[in-house]
Amino acid sequence: MNFPFNFFLAAFAGAFMSAWLALPLWCRWCRRTNHVDDPGHRKIHATAVPLAGGFAVLTGILLPLGIGALMLKLGLIKISAVNAIDHGLERRALELTVLALGAVAITLLGWLDDRRELKALPKFIGQLLVAVAVAAATKRITLFVPSEIFSYAVTILWLLTVINAFNFMDNMNGLCAGLGALGAFYFALIAAAKGEYLVAITGLLMCGALVGFLPWNFPIARAFLGDAGSHLVGYLLAVMAILPHFYTRQEPHRLAVLTPLLVLALPLLDLAQVSLFRLLNHQPFWIGDTNHLSHRLTRAGLSRTQAVLVLWLAAAVLGILACGL
């Protein structure tokens, strides 16, 4: 079976164009409904910015995914890997449905947070419900421990951690979206190399959608991801870290389970150091401040754009190392 490069390229391009073209429409809707980020404390923009990014990225993923699935069913796609992809869709239909519904649900939770500034507890409960549903419907993390309760707990903890890591990381123009695009690309690359084409397609859809959004967000923001977008990015990357077989009997190198940690190292490190700093200073860890890695780089003398580029570069290097495990 030949490698379906054209199909992968179509997935990326379809997501890119869908998100890029959908964003102006979502921006109009956001302005009409006053779903905008107003200037204020710790914010550098002088005018209200539409919180349209999350909806545009979700559109960029789900629209080409739905069109592609329909074309496969109708036999309109002629590639050598079509049987494997179609079989995967049928075999994992329930799993994929739950994951898609989870993406919609986590985006809506972020939208509610953007609109009403949810308190920490109801926001956490919403995240937890989505994480439990995903853990029940998909493969779970085991860490080589033969306990179902343990695997549920670790999987839920992983999902909550990555979702909040990217929510925390959304603090400068382009940072969260760029790191999300890089993470999705590396997960897609690793999955494709292992023949896990559905995971690869999901990663390329996400990467394409985020790259389509980035021109609207970096270096000058005409739209923000908002909590809807940062929640969606974290959710999808957490899921993509669970789905591939990083460790198999055919490839028994146990260090391979560290692959997701390397791909997502920067957001996880940022979450850990910010949370520790706040706890040591007797501050609630969910209350924002200016002690993120990006802020530390700007205090070291870099501009905001330079700080984001440095973090993108670091993530790219870590991703290359992850591919070598």
Buried (B, 14 or more C-beta within 10 A) or exposed (E): EEBBEEBBEBBBBBBBBBBBBBBBEBBEEBBEEEBBBEEEEEEEBEEBBBBBBBBBBBBBBBBBBEEBBEEBEEEEBEBEBBEBBBEBBEEBEEBBEBBBBBBEBBBBBBBBBBBEEBEEEEBBEBBEBBBBBBBEBBBBBBEEEEEEEBBBBBBBEBBBBBBBBBBBBBBBBBBBBBBBBBBBBBBBBBBBEBEBBBBBBBBBBBBBBBBBBBBBBBBEBBBBBBBBBBBBBBBBBBBBBBBBBBBEEEEEEEEBBBBBBBBBBBBBBBBEBBBEBBEEEEEEBBEEBEBBBBBBBBEEEBEBBEBBBBBBEBBBEBBEEBBEB
